């Protein structure tokens, strides 16, 4: 039972795992190279080549980049991809002049893996991606769940390039030095994360076998499981075909599994900085940082998120009363995230 809970935590709770896809009208980019690790015959979206030779794949939404008023990079979570749904309507994107860039993080989707993945490298990927696509000197970043550690790294390393940041249901790393023990001593998630990290780091073969074997229902452990999902989240899971990455053949590929493994290890190991010790990078209110948290979230406890926001009062905290971890499936919330980040409009209900 404990082992199964750990697998459920790793599979579904760290970042809105394989989300429903949206229509993609992008054509292949002419920058492909045979040095890419990803099979070029399956590439369906544009990619750019980074300075270290790796390729990052991406897709675009909203108004054309050269006609946009706002450029936003969305960072997907654990087990997700550039095909994640950020449920803002096309009408809002067009009306506000928003250009969305959603990319496959290293090792996900059609992007090459990064064997040297780190908290720092995630921010470097975002910075280089923005430069290569000529997003200008100021752009916005929205991180989702586990995809928030790259966003934290951007706040630490390139704050001058950020017009604003939104951390949507950001996970909390229990290894942050300033996180007080009395806030986490009774949190069962802390022990599960610790055990999952040990399994991921030291027994990768066992985990890969578990995810690919057919004797036990490892991949369907999410279905109807109230341990980590509130009722609203369970409705999303129930009504979203193809939600689970781990029911797909992709996890059987060792390259995909190893990328997921590295991502989990980097996220939950010791970082090279403590987010709770960050000082306000925007003392003149030239940019803003936001946290969006569901009150009913069973993945990241609301009490921990409240502590983070109290510790960092320069971050604007938004709490959605009737939602859990899957906030990006709510169109009203997604559009509120955009209006708050871009226009400073904060609805009183949040």
Buried (B, 14 or more C-beta within 10 A) or exposed (E): EEEBBBBBBBBBBBBBBBBBEBEBEBEEBEEBEEEBEBEEEEBEBBBBBBEEEBBBBBBBBBBEBEEBEBBBBBBBBBBBBBBBBBBBEEEBBEEBBBBBBBBBBBBBBBBBBBEEBBBBBBBBBBBBBBBBBEBEEBBBBBBBBBBBBBBBBBBBBBBEBBBBBBBBBBBBBBBBEEBEEEBBEEBEBBEBBEBBBEBBEEEBEEBBEBBBEEEEEBBEBBBEBEBBBBEBBBBBBEEBEEBBBBBEEBBEEEEBBBBBBBBBBBBBBEBEBBBBEBEEBBEEEEBBBBBBBBEBBBBBBBEBBBBBBEBBEBBBBBBBEEBBBBBBBBBBBBBBBBBBBBEEEEEEEB
